[in-house]
Amino acid sequence: WAPAGSKVSLLSSTHSSFRNSVTSRCHQRGCKTMLCHSHNERPPPAEFSSERGSSRSANPRRNSPVCWECSGVTAHLVGGEHVSQKWMYGGLDSNVLLQYLAWVTYPVVLITFSAGFTQILAPQAVGSGIPEMKTILRGVVLKEYLTFKTFVAKVIGLTCALGSGMPLGKEGPFVHIASLCAALLSKFMSLFGGIYENESRNIEMLAAACAVGVGCCFAAPIGGVLFSIEVTSTFFAVRNYWRGFFAATFSAFIFRVLAVWNRDEETITALFKTRFRLDFPFDLQELPAFAVIGIASGFGGALFVYFNRLIVQFIRKQKTINRFLMKKRLLYPALVTLLISTLTFPPGFGQFMAGKLTQKESLVTLLDNRTWAKQGIAEEFDYIGHSQAWKHPQVNVFVTLVLFIVMKFWMSALATTIPVPCGAFMPVFVIGAAFGRLVGESMAAWFPDGIHTDGNIYPIVPGGYAVVGAAALSGAVTHTVSTAVIVFELTGQISHILPVMIAVILANAVAQSLQPSLYDSIIRIKKLPYLPELGWGHHEKYNIRVEDIMVRDVRYITLNCSYRELHEVLLSGHLKTLALVESADSMILLGSIERSQLQALLTQQLGRPRRLEFLRQRALNARKSQEGAPQEPVQKANQEVRFQVCVCVCVCIAEWEEQQLDEPVNFNNCKIDPAPFQLVERTSLHKTHTIFSLLGLDHAYVTSIGRLIGVVSLKELRKAIEGSVTVKGVKVRPPLASFRDSGTSSSETEATELHKLWDRHRNLTLPGEHRPSDSEDNKSQ
């Protein structure tokens, strides 16, 4: 038997003998065979049925089989690719050069095809997907991002990218695919009416879909919900909480049931099941080592984000290279894939860094609870299976782990810049596990007899250190704490909950003080309209106020404006909404009007129906004036009259348009928002950031005693936040805030203006309103 989608049935009937030879060669190299398994080993689980981490997913959101079918197609295609690759690589063991060509050709071809197909069909499918979903959930509309074309490009591109064997992840693309399924299902169900016609429901479904994506990826429903909340939301609606758990639980359940149905597992179990001892998993004396892992992972996560952003910025700043790569779009992914494949070639440099192992195989061996070597001596490394890849005759285990961490670190940072559907969570997770394993093996070498406690000896468990390192580094890169919960669900054990939480918290504290998260970094690189977080520990940002960052040149329309003025305002910009004020002198803000409403007013005033009505009325008046006049049957004269009438009509229409443009605008049939979001001029930056984040605002008007004095949008707020945080490479805060004395205020001037406004309204009486006299007041008393 073999995993589904591996095309074994096509090979077993005609090539059984050759299949057995390929299988034995793969076992000798420590490779994951797709044909048969000896030594009582099980085939790889369904979610990793291809080499280097290809994946399947299931999304039962709204009882839809879309994601199940996508996972089956993905596994089938990737399985076929790797059967062919192993057949070629295993059959060419007599010639190293041909083996190298077989090892390099497949990744280059698959990555090139993925990049080209995605670029042609839907460029929006490139990358992770979580940064864009974070922007969409905030209320920003990204065109062509949740369409069927993007769905097809994402699935096919991700299949080829994972099948290539590059250090790429799948978590972000799975979140995007789940969101695409939710959006397409909502659009389909809206045809039948009901709650699906309400567009506000789409955000709630997308929030649940993000949890489904993570749940399908790791079979971790609890960690998936928490992780999706942390990476996509600043303020989360509690009403979506149980919906996310409902969808993620069923998606993870069906995801693992598929593995049992394909006979990859006997029952539903953890994805990377560990067998750490439960009676005494770790000693208190090991907590400093776990804390060191957390702190070092924080620095490593910040360095990963910085290095990833540095690569992208370097390519963009080099104009010559940028122009060349823009013309040859497939050259960059091909060169990066060629470089990484060459360095991981097993007979070459890959033998010093376990290059033959896939991401899944590497993680399984790193989480092993047995110690590889007490003193790092190769002779003491007595293990079979995939752990053989970490053994080298001339190099000890520690050197192999160090080379693996260093090489995979920059390879993953470089590979995630390839324009294909991919993520970075899984490569970072594996690197963190390798770093934790290195610390664990070092502790085992320093304490070969174990930790002595109360007369008992407890040996060091390096696999527990690997679990802590994986959670800490992935949490540092993504700025999340829920990676600890994901690790517990992945391993099926919660014995190391205290070390994992300590390491993750320390890693987050260090990483957040140095760099933004990987997703926020991608948002800045792509210049997506998203509001960054305020840095903590910088008190000077509280001195910045809205009046320092607002735009004072506001586009507005007055209540008594003409259609000509309205037309000029619409031509002067492309704002979605315009402020409505009482007059240009008072500037009292009355509300806001959408651009579509104003365009409808102009169309109604100068549109084709009004013109036809004018011409019809003009013709009727002309006919009445010419009644009783004899008609002369002169053809030439009539033709000349028609020509003169046409010229006269054009002139009359132009005159009529000028008259219509000079008329005042009638706002009676226009939808006006009487209460647009407003901020007073002395609102602090911190409060403004909170309001924008909580309400999902794009812009807000700034008023002073009801008068419109400016407008602030996401652009100005983002610049102010980046300028207020005094870290390396950012701007200083605005000069107005620097020279302002926060201790003084213009309270007397404000009080005078308030008294004037109050006196003005006291003297005004609404129609039909009776103002009581002083005598009446005395009588009432």
Secondary structure by P-SEA (a helix, b strand, c coil): cccccccccccccccaaaaaaaaaaaaaacccccccccccccccccccccccccbbbbbcccccaaaaaaaaaaaaaaaaaaaaaaaaaaaacccaaaaaaaacaaaaaaaaaaaaaaaaccccccccaaaaaaaaaacccccccccaaaaaaaaaaaaaaaaaccccccaaaaaaaaaaaaaaaaaaacccccccccccaaaaaaaaaaaaaaaaacccaaaaaaaaaaaccccccccaaaaaaaaaaaaaaaaaaaaaaacccccccccccccccccccccccaaaaaaaaaaaaaaaaaaaaaaaaaaaaaaaaaaaaaaaaaaacaaaaaaaaaaaaaaaccccccccccccccaaaaaaaaacccccccccccccccccccccccccccccaaaaaaaaaaaaaaaaaaaaacccccccaaaaaaaaaaaaaaaaaaaaaacccccccccccccccaaaaaaaaaaaaaaaaacccaaaaaaaaaaccccaaaaaaaaaaaaaaaaaaccccaaaaaaaaaccbbbbbbbcccccccccccccccccccccccccccaaaaaaaaaaccccbbbbccccccccccccccaaaaaaaaaaaccaaaaaaaaaaaaaaaaaaaccbbbbccaaaaaaaaaaaaaaaaaaaaaaaaaaaaccccccccccccccccccccccaaaaaaaaaaacccbbbbbccccccccccaaaaaaaaaaacccccccccccccccccccccaaaaaaaaaaaaaaaaaacccccbbbbcaaaaaaac
